[in-house]
Amino acid sequence: YAPALNAEAAALRAKRADAAAALSASDLAAYEHARSQFGGVAVARLEGRTCQGCHLDLSPGELDAVKRAPAGELPECPQCNRFLVH
């Protein structure tokens, strides 16, 4: 198992490096800062009104602001500050 896991880990590190290279320096810094605050998990899924990072519901106004975020911009959860994807 070890050689297969090592190969998979190396492939994931390469994929992460490619993704990080596509970000602006400020976006990458914000992401890395969030990762350091949340045990390596800087992004959470928004399911309905609930942030899956902190498991708190967004108010209707907060939810509307998240959904109005411009394309290419990741909104943040107003409770935990993780980046939200929906």
C-alpha positions in Angstrom: 0.0 0.0 0.0 2.8 2.4 0.8 4.1 2.9 -2.7 0.6 3.5 -4.0 -0.2 6.0 -1.2 3.1 7.8 -1.7 2.4 8.1 -5.4 -1.1 9.4 -4.7 0.2 11.9 -2.2 2.8 13.2 -4.7 0.2 13.6 -7.3 -2.1 15.6 -4.9 0.8 17.8 -3.9 1.5 18.5 -7.6 -2.1 19.3 -8.2 -2.3 21.6 -5.2 0.9 23.4 -6.4 -0.7 24.0 -9.8 -3.9 25.3 -8.2 -2.0 27.6 -5.8 0.0 29.0 -8.7 -3.2 30.1 -10.4 -4.1 32.3 -7.4 -3.1 35.8 -6.8 -0.6 36.4 -4.0 -3.3 38.0 -1.8 -5.8 35.2 -2.4 -3.2 32.6 -1.6 -2.2 34.4 1.6 -5.8 34.7 2.7 -6.3 31.0 2.0 -3.1 29.9 3.9 -4.1 32.2 6.8 -7.6 30.5 7.0 -6.0 27.1 6.8 -3.7 27.8 9.7 -6.7 29.0 11.8 -9.0 26.0 11.0 -6.7 23.0 11.2 -6.0 22.9 7.5 -9.6 23.3 6.3 -10.1 26.8 4.9 -13.1 26.1 2.6 -16.6 24.9 3.6 -19.6 23.9 1.6 -22.8 25.9 2.0 -25.7 23.5 2.1 -29.0 25.3 2.1 -28.4 28.1 4.6 -25.9 26.1 6.7 -22.1 26.5 6.6 -20.6 23.0 6.9 -17.5 24.5 8.5 -19.2 25.9 11.7 -22.6 24.3 11.2 -24.4 27.6 11.8 -27.2 29.0 9.6 -26.7 32.2 7.7 -29.4 34.9 8.0 -31.4 35.6 4.9 -29.3 38.8 4.3 -26.0 36.9 4.8 -27.2 34.2 2.4 -28.2 36.8 -0.2 -24.8 38.4 0.1 -23.0 35.1 -0.4 -25.1 34.3 -3.4 -24.5 37.7 -4.9 -20.7 37.4 -4.7 -19.1 38.0 -8.1 -18.0 35.1 -10.2 -14.4 34.1 -9.3 -14.7 35.5 -5.8 -15.2 33.1 -2.8 -17.4 34.6 -0.2 -16.7 34.0 3.5 -18.9 32.6 6.2 -19.9 35.5 8.4 -19.6 33.3 11.5 -16.4 31.3 11.0 -14.7 33.2 8.1 -14.1 30.0 6.0 -14.4 30.4 2.3 -17.8 29.1 1.1 -18.6 27.1 -1.9 -22.1 26.3 -3.0 
